Amino acid sequence: MNGSRIENRTYAEIRIGDTASMTRTVDDDAVRTLALLTDDADPGRIDEEYAQRYGDGRLQAQRSWAGALVSSVITGQLPGPGAVELSQQLRFLRPVPAGSTVNVRVTVVAMRDEDRVLTMECECTDGDGAMLATGTAEVVAPADKRIVARPDHGTYAVQGHDKFEELLAYVKPLPPVVTAVAHPCSESALQGVIEAAEAGMITPILVGPTARILAVASALQVDLSPYRLVDTPHSHASARAAVELVRAGEARMMMKGSLHTDELLGAVVARDTGLRTERRLSHAFVFDVPTYHKPLIVTDAAINIFPDLDAKRDICQLAIELATVIGVELPKVAILSAVETVNAKIPSTTDAASLCKMADRGQITGGLLDGPLAMDNAISREAAAIKGIVSEVAGDADILLVPDLEAGNILAKQLSFMAQADAAGVVLGARVPIVLTSRADSVRARLASCAIAVLMASAQSRGAAQAGVVQAGAVATVAVPPR
């Protein structure tokens, strides 16, 4: 199986003991979607207030995901296309709370040659390995070989988010990173910090007005006694103090709380007291787009308003290094414009051509660049083929390098609000990674932002250790399996 095609396994190719598995997160949106698609009348599936009051409907809807995921593994992997499920008998051992990770595994335990029927043992476990559901399924395996195109997810109204799950799994074995959190004085900001700390990603230092932070913690019923607090009078002072913790070597990451982004970055870029390196500061979104086949980086949509060619070179190089850190072996960079041909009247096309030549001459390294590419050619092989574009990047981009902040911001918000994408955000080019989160971010997106920063911080530490010195902004690859 590859990213765009699915190959089945015929009955003759299957042996007892063969297995297949998948991992998904069951969130509230998924529960509601399943209820709506099946015309389920129980209000506990879709009414939050009712579900909280009575519970049974929501838990039953969550359980039903086990059966759906088992079917997905059978028809998508083992045996794959052409398989016909005859029966499925599952015993549900415990509910699946919203936001839980569900691991599904099917194993062939018996085969019946006369009618090609497989008996498959089915298990669903949570992220800690606890059994959620167990049982068996009977499946008719196909007799003929089938290699089919992976369905175009763009044709479906509802898709899942699972690309961040790999990212979170990569971070799990790493030790927590000490993180200076600037001004976590709102419930959403403090909640994001606690989630990351409880997930074992960070050890936070909470920088801000202590009384306000404690009041928020009280409202959330959160115990802050395990964490260090640094008292400051206001948000500007919080940003400066957080930066100083990094400069003093007491923190290896920063995280934005409830202050404005420009307040935080103002302290970061201060010439004599900030966290500047020789490189341009930029921002990258890492998107889990349900309609795209892999994580997608969009840069820069938050910091550089109208970047010139030199700035775009830095933005591109930083994005390549980020992609490498999160496990992309050879990042493919699509340099976006309105058209796919060089036109002197459209500066973004000439910039794209220059960046590609800079990559040819070693001024940009570690990635495969192509541009100018229009958005459709960057993400769709079919669109590129129709226009006669022959490119290893077209339709398979890992990174979208946008012409300017306006274009990037519009694209990022379209992905979030029209394509239902989850977005993790991080600032690149400073001495340490800086996590930027939004009040609108889901729990998964907030954790993914922290996970990316943790991987970057770990890579910087490894690079510095290998060099024997502390190198500002140094990035090295951590042990992440390449995709």
Beta strands, then each sheet from edge to edge (+ up, - down):
strand 1: 5-7
strand 2: 19-26
strand 3: 84-92
strand 4: 100-112
strand 5: 117-126
strand 6: 131-140
strand 7: 147-149
strand 8: 177-182
strand 9: 202-208
strand 10: 228-231
strand 11: 253-256
strand 12: 282-288
strand 13: 296-299
strand 14: 332-336
strand 15: 368-373
strand 16: 399-401
strand 17: 422-428
strand 18: 434-435
sheet 1: 1+ 7-
sheet 2: 2+ 4- 5+ 6- 3+
sheet 3: 10+ 9+ 8+ 11+ 18+ 17- 12+ 13- 16- 14- 15-
end
